[in-house]
Amino acid sequence: MQQSDGAKKADWLVVGSATVDCIVQDNAAVYKSGGVVVYGGLALARQGESVAVCCNLSACDSDVVNPLEREGVMLHCGDSLATTSFVNYVDGDARRQQMTAAAVPIQLSALSELFGHVKYVVLGPLHPLDISEQVMSFCSNGINAVVCVDVQGFARRVVDGWVEPDIAPQVRSVLAAAQIVKMAREELELLLAWGQCNLVELMRMYSLDEVVVTCGSRGGYICTAAGEETHFSAVNVPQVVDPTGAGDVFFAVYLVERLQRVSTVERAAERAAEHAAAQVAGRFIRAGELGLKRSH
């Protein structure tokens, strides 16, 4: 177990897999650290926030979290025989993803002590078994923190190693635990078809305060519990360097603006879109900061 001193003092706790990502784009393959804990954790830290992350890693992949440690993020890393690993085939907004390994699920025992000392919890599962259901149940029953969730891990399944869109049964638990939820438009469409309801009905069913829907280069919108929709535009990026992590950066900045700075929905979305564009353009979390020495 790798743990930084002072992890109990963080305002934010980000939970999920830190990953070994192979990005295949323009006939080139590059290995980088990835996952919501990496992109979201770094984005929160660069907004001046105190951040802890919890993930499971193989000892031989400890370098995956080095960028977080350099940024002053507090680490709470459990041991696993494998580290969650993906190959991302990127073409503009389009991405096909292959999961080549998975870390053991994050258990409540790794988090219960941390939960008592944070204001905000960000759950960022990357596949349905990434975070145990006991964690979701605990978050939905009396945790004294705002719980924010990226549902992507529950809007997919892994078939013969390839990640395909689907709604996992565990999505009920994560929605019940959340106050603010982020999802891509395609994930929302899947979720509404699964639930046989519209977005407002879904939000009422699970007592959600806000749902953030991202549509890549087309922007997106935020829906509040009152049913009000606020649309936002994506900031133009003349040259796409790598869209990986842009959604995580958007969500992290949005949450800081809404929860810590008490910004309006419009202002929070505007600031988040600016940072997401900088990420896509390679100017926010630069590829060189996350580079890993691996062979294909």
Rosetta blueprint (number, residue, H / E / L):
1 M L
2 Q E
3 Q E
4 S L
5 D L
6 G L
7 A H
8 K H
9 K H
10 A L
11 D L
12 W E
13 L E
14 V E
15 V E
16 G E
17 S L
18 A L
19 T E
20 V E
21 D E
22 C E
23 I E
24 V E
25 Q E
26 D L
27 N L
28 A E
29 A E
30 V E
31 Y E
32 K E
33 S E
34 G E
35 G L
36 V H
37 V H
38 V H
39 Y H
40 G H
41 G H
42 L H
43 A H
44 L H
45 A H
46 R L
47 Q L
48 G L
49 E L
50 S L
51 V E
52 A E
53 V E
54 C E
55 C E
56 N E
57 L E
58 S L
59 A H
60 C H
61 D H
62 S H
63 D H
64 V H
65 V H
66 N H
67 P H
68 L H
69 E H
70 R H
71 E L
72 G L
73 V L
74 M E
75 L E
76 H E
77 C E
78 G E
79 D E
80 S L
81 L L
82 A L
83 T L
84 T L
85 S E
86 F E
87 V E
88 N E
89 Y E
90 V E
91 D E
92 G L
93 D L
94 A E
95 R E
96 R E
97 Q E
98 Q E
99 M E
100 T E
101 A E
102 A L
103 A L
104 V L
105 P L
106 I E
107 Q L
108 L H
109 S H
110 A H
111 L L
112 S H
113 E H
114 L H
115 F H
116 G L
117 H L
118 V L
119 K L
120 Y E
121 V E
122 V E
123 L E
124 G E
125 P L
126 L L
127 H L
128 P L
129 L L
130 D L
131 I E
132 S L
133 E H
134 Q H
135 V H
136 M H
137 S H
138 F H
139 C H
140 S L
141 N L
142 G L
143 I L
144 N L
145 A L
146 V E
147 V E
148 C E
149 V E
150 D E
151 V H
152 Q H
153 G H
154 F H
155 A L
156 R E
157 R E
158 V E
159 V E
160 D L
161 G L
162 W E
163 V E
164 E E
165 P E
166 D L
167 I L
168 A L
169 P L
170 Q L
171 V H
172 R H
173 S H
174 V H
175 L H
176 A H
177 A H
178 A L
179 Q L
180 I E
181 V E
182 K E
183 M E
184 A E
185 R H
186 E H
187 E H
188 L H
189 E H
190 L H
191 L H
192 L H
193 A H
194 W H
195 G H
196 Q L
197 C L
198 N L
199 L H
200 V H
201 E H
202 L H
203 M H
204 R H
205 M H
206 Y H
207 S L
208 L L
209 D L
210 E E
211 V E
212 V E
213 V E
214 T E
215 C L
216 G H
217 S H
218 R H
219 G L
220 G E
221 Y E
222 I E
223 C E
224 T E
225 A L
226 A L
227 G L
228 E L
229 E E
230 T E
231 H E
232 F E
233 S L
234 A L
235 V L
236 N L
237 V L
238 P L
239 Q L
240 V L
241 V L
242 D L
243 P L
244 T L
245 G L
246 A H
247 G H
248 D H
249 V H
250 F H
251 F H
252 A H
253 V H
254 Y H
255 L H
256 V H
257 E H
258 R H
259 L H
260 Q H
261 R L
262 V L
263 S L
264 T L
265 V H
266 E H
267 R H
268 A H
269 A H
270 E H
271 R H
272 A H
273 A H
274 E H
275 H H
276 A H
277 A H
278 A H
279 Q H
280 V H
281 A L
282 G L
283 R L
284 F L
285 I L
286 R L
287 A H
288 G H
289 E H
290 L H
291 G E
292 L L
293 K L
294 R L
295 S L
296 H L
